[in-house]
Amino acid sequence: MNSVSHGADYKGQSAVVENRQRNIPQDFAGKRIDQALAILFPDYSRNRLQKWIRDGHVTIDGKRCSAKSKIWGGETVLIEPQADRKDVAHLPEDIPLVLVYEDDAILVIDKPAGLVVHPGSGNWSGTLLNALLQRTPSSASLPRAGIVHRLDKDTSGLMVVAKTLAARTELVRQMQARQVGREYVAIVHGRVSSDGTVEAPIGRHPRDRKRMAIVARGKPATTHYTVVESGAEWAMLTCRLETGRTHQIRVHLSSIGHALIGDPVYKPNRVSHALPEVARGLGRQALHARRLQIKHPITRREIWWHSPLPEDLRALLHCMRHDDR
């Protein structure tokens, strides 16, 4: 079984693109360079060409230019194409994965904190999707390379990935029918005295589009939590989801005054100084997907997996228990 360092750098390498050189036709005299390049190199958008000009990746007779530079015909233009980050979003990358289970239809991985699941703004490479394309090239023919659910970048734990279209279709159906069992360990701020359920709709925050929030027109969401252990200023809970909304556990627990320790987005207004330094400097939300249960998409057998708490969360619990003595 391969392993992944929790401090690993998951950024991939940019694709190599060959330089392009052309002589400017005489009948282009009087045109702006960006206009001429848009005609000579139709494979590139004008916006992209203008950016390369601004960044110094376009020269005329060996000299840098501006988008408004006029040409007179006969010049030699050289473009050094730069791979757009979106261009490498679906390229294979050699990123090791912790495999918990694999057969011809599915694989289950134990995702480390820090690994982004799917390429997106700010994370166009170094993702789980890139790793899957490298490990299982046939996944390129599947939607999202077989990914059927996500974990936040800084949430660790179990994920199931489909290796065939039939398996993916069945797993998506199970997700939509709420037949997939998922249990998380959450370490939160504040003492929690009893078990409970949060049932509140989740949608985009009305003012901050990068955040989620409880909003009247959001999608229904239900989180059940059970108290495993509670200290003076903290608690360890297990959370069971009936739905799988973006940031669901983080939003729901924060809404009842028990934000996840280490969560930089849904953190409490005031962090207790009674918490040990390791809690204030965790560097990621204290959330781990420890149990996953599905009906195998081919055999239809119930099957489940368990992932132990990663080292950073074990260390966090050790320090908080010690401080409570």
BELUR-V21505 format. One record per residue. N is the residue number from 1. RES is the residue in one letter. PSI is psi in whole degrees, 0 to 359 (999 if undefined). OMEGA is omega in radians with two decimals (* if undefined). NEAR is the number of other ideal C-beta (glycine too) atoms within 12 Angstrom. Layout:
N,RES,PSI,OMEGA,NEAR  N,RES,PSI,OMEGA,NEAR
This chain:
1,M,131,3.11,14  2,N,160,3.11,19  3,S,159,3.13,16  4,V,129,3.07,26  5,S,137,3.12,18  6,H,349,3.08,26  7,G,15,-3.04,15  8,A,151,3.04,22  9,D,113,-3.03,15  10,Y,13,3.11,32  11,K,134,-3.13,21  12,G,183,-3.14,31  13,Q,147,3.12,19  14,S,151,3.10,20  15,A,147,3.11,21  16,V,129,-3.11,13  17,V,132,-3.10,19  18,E,149,3.09,12  19,N,154,3.13,18  20,R,132,-3.12,24  21,Q,138,3.11,21  22,R,153,2.97,23  23,N,136,-3.12,18  24,I,123,3.11,31  25,P,150,-3.12,19  26,Q,327,-3.08,14  27,D,4,3.04,13  28,F,2,-3.08,25  29,A,132,3.12,16  30,G,348,3.13,16  31,K,156,2.96,25  32,R,152,-3.08,25  33,I,323,-3.13,38  34,D,327,3.07,32  35,Q,316,-3.12,23  36,A,318,-3.12,36  37,L,325,3.13,40  38,A,330,3.11,24  39,I,317,-3.07,22  40,L,332,-3.10,28  41,F,70,-3.06,27  42,P,348,3.12,14  43,D,342,-3.10,16  44,Y,141,3.10,27  45,S,156,-3.13,17  46,R,324,3.11,22  47,N,320,3.14,15  48,R,318,3.11,29  49,L,317,3.13,33  50,Q,322,3.11,25  51,K,317,3.12,21  52,W,323,3.08,35  53,I,311,-3.13,34  54,R,324,-3.07,20  55,D,3,3.07,19  56,G,21,-3.13,16  57,H,9,3.07,25  58,V,130,3.09,40  59,T,150,3.04,25  60,I,118,-3.06,31  61,D,40,3.06,19  62,G,2,-3.10,12  63,K,145,3.08,15  64,R,158,-3.10,20  65,C,177,3.01,31  66,S,166,-3.11,20  67,A,333,-3.09,27  68,K,358,-3.13,15  69,S,135,3.11,27  70,K,149,3.06,20  71,I,158,-3.04,33  72,W,3,3.13,19  73,G,138,3.13,18  74,G,346,3.14,16  75,E,160,3.04,29  76,T,122,3.13,21  77,V,136,3.13,37  78,L,125,3.07,29  79,I,133,3.00,34  80,E,87,-3.07,21  81,P,138,3.11,27  82,Q,128,-3.13,27  83,A,123,3.03,23  84,D,144,-3.12,21  85,R,327,3.12,24  86,K,335,-3.12,20  87,D,335,-3.10,21  88,V,6,-3.06,27  89,A,332,-3.10,29  90,H,38,3.06,27  91,L,145,3.09,31  92,P,143,3.06,26  93,E,141,-3.09,32  94,D,83,3.13,18  95,I,117,-3.11,34  96,P,146,3.14,22  97,L,149,3.02,35  98,V,107,-3.12,31  99,L,127,3.09,27  100,V,327,-3.10,29  101,Y,148,3.04,27  102,E,139,2.95,24  103,D,197,-3.07,21  104,D,345,-3.04,17  105,A,326,-3.04,31  106,I,164,2.88,39  107,L,149,3.12,36  108,V,129,-3.13,36  109,I,156,3.02,39  110,D,97,-3.02,37  111,K,131,3.06,46  112,P,155,2.99,38  113,A,140,3.13,33  114,G,345,-3.14,30  115,L,118,3.09,41  116,V,141,-3.08,34  117,V,313,-3.01,37  118,H,141,3.14,33  119,P,144,3.11,34  120,G,186,-3.08,21  121,S,122,3.13,12  122,G,349,-3.13,15  123,N,72,-3.07,25  124,W,353,3.12,28  125,S,174,3.11,36  126,G,29,-3.07,34  127,T,171,3.06,38  128,L,320,3.13,45  129,L,316,3.11,40  130,N,321,3.12,36  131,A,320,-3.14,41  132,L,321,3.12,41  133,L,328,3.10,33  134,Q,316,-3.04,26  135,R,322,-3.12,27  136,T,84,-3.06,30  137,P,330,-3.14,16  138,S,344,3.12,19  139,S,346,3.11,31  140,A,337,-3.13,20  141,S,356,-3.10,18  142,L,148,3.02,29  143,P,131,3.14,21  144,R,30,3.12,30  145,A,26,3.10,35  146,G,358,3.14,41  147,I,128,-3.12,35  148,V,345,3.05,38  149,H,167,-3.04,37  150,R,160,2.85,30  151,L,146,3.07,43  152,D,157,-3.12,39  153,K,314,-3.04,29  154,D,22,2.94,32  155,T,133,3.14,41  156,S,166,2.98,39  157,G,197,-2.88,42  158,L,137,3.04,38  159,M,142,3.04,44  160,V,140,-3.13,45  161,V,137,3.13,45  162,A,147,3.09,40  163,K,350,3.10,32  164,T,161,3.14,24  165,L,321,3.13,21  166,A,318,3.13,19  167,A,318,3.14,33  168,R,317,3.14,30  169,T,317,-3.13,20  170,E,320,3.13,27  171,L,320,3.08,37  172,V,319,3.12,27  173,R,317,3.13,19  174,Q,321,3.10,30  175,M,312,-3.10,29  176,Q,329,3.13,15  177,A,4,3.13,15  178,R,41,-3.13,17  179,Q,2,3.11,20  180,V,124,3.13,35  181,G,125,3.14,27  182,R,127,3.12,39  183,E,134,-3.09,30  184,Y,151,2.93,42  185,V,127,3.13,40  186,A,131,3.07,50  187,I,119,-2.89,49  188,V,164,3.03,46  189,H,142,3.01,39  190,G,152,3.12,29  191,R,134,3.11,22  192,V,121,-2.99,30  193,S,338,-3.07,12  194,S,162,3.09,14  195,D,164,3.14,18  196,G,181,3.11,23  197,T,137,3.01,20  198,V,120,3.12,33  199,E,101,-3.07,22  200,A,138,-3.08,26  201,P,142,-3.10,23  202,I,136,3.07,34  203,G,184,3.11,23  204,R,141,3.07,21  205,H,135,-3.06,20  206,P,338,-3.11,14  207,R,332,-3.13,9  208,D,102,-3.02,11  209,R,351,3.09,12  210,K,351,-3.10,16  211,R,160,2.99,23  212,M,163,-3.11,30  213,A,165,3.00,31  214,I,115,-3.10,31  215,V,148,-3.04,21  216,A,323,-3.09,12  217,R,16,3.12,12  218,G,179,3.13,25  219,K,143,3.13,22  220,P,140,-3.13,22  221,A,135,-3.14,33  222,T,129,3.11,24  223,T,123,3.04,39  224,H,135,3.12,27  225,Y,147,-3.14,35  226,T,134,-3.14,22  227,V,122,3.07,25  228,V,320,-3.09,23  229,E,143,3.13,21  230,S,128,3.12,26  231,G,197,-3.09,31  232,A,320,-3.08,19  233,E,16,-3.06,27  234,W,168,3.07,40  235,A,150,3.00,39  236,M,126,-3.10,36  237,L,155,2.84,42  238,T,138,-3.10,30  239,C,134,3.09,46  240,R,129,-3.06,32  241,L,137,2.92,36  242,E,336,3.12,25  243,T,171,-3.09,30  244,G,58,-3.13,34  245,R,155,3.10,31  246,T,128,3.10,28  247,H,25,-2.99,37  248,Q,306,-3.11,44  249,I,318,-3.11,48  250,R,316,-3.13,41  251,V,313,-3.08,38  252,H,314,-3.12,42  253,L,323,3.08,41  254,S,324,-3.09,36  255,S,337,3.13,28  256,I,16,3.06,30  257,G,18,-3.13,20  258,H,63,3.13,38  259,A,152,3.10,37  260,L,137,3.03,44  261,I,134,3.11,45  262,G,356,-3.12,36  263,D,115,-3.09,32  264,P,347,-3.06,24  265,V,314,-3.07,24  266,Y,35,-3.10,36  267,K,156,3.12,26  268,P,161,3.14,26  269,N,327,-3.13,10  270,R,124,3.13,13  271,V,131,-3.11,24  272,S,132,3.08,23  273,H,353,3.10,11  274,A,343,3.12,19  275,L,145,3.12,30  276,P,161,-3.10,27  277,E,325,-3.12,15  278,V,329,3.12,26  279,A,322,-3.13,38  280,R,341,-3.11,24  281,G,27,-3.06,17  282,L,319,3.09,35  283,G,2,3.06,22  284,R,160,3.13,32  285,Q,141,-3.08,40  286,A,75,-3.10,47  287,L,130,-3.07,49  288,H,126,3.09,44  289,A,98,-2.94,44  290,R,340,-3.10,34  291,R,137,3.13,28  292,L,130,-3.13,38  293,Q,129,3.11,24  294,I,169,2.90,37  295,K,121,-3.05,25  296,H,130,-3.02,26  297,P,343,-3.14,32  298,I,307,-3.08,21  299,T,340,-3.11,15  300,R,15,3.06,14  301,R,141,3.02,14  302,E,134,-3.11,15  303,I,142,-3.13,26  304,W,160,-3.13,22  305,W,155,-3.13,31  306,H,138,3.11,21  307,S,126,3.12,31  308,P,159,3.09,19  309,L,136,3.08,29  310,P,165,-3.01,35  311,E,319,-3.08,20  312,D,325,3.12,31  313,L,328,3.04,39  314,R,320,3.12,21  315,A,322,3.11,23  316,L,312,3.13,38  317,L,319,3.14,32  318,H,314,-3.11,21  319,C,320,-3.11,26  320,M,323,3.08,35  321,R,320,3.13,23  322,H,318,-3.12,14  323,D,336,-3.12,21  324,D,349,-3.11,19  325,R,999,*,10
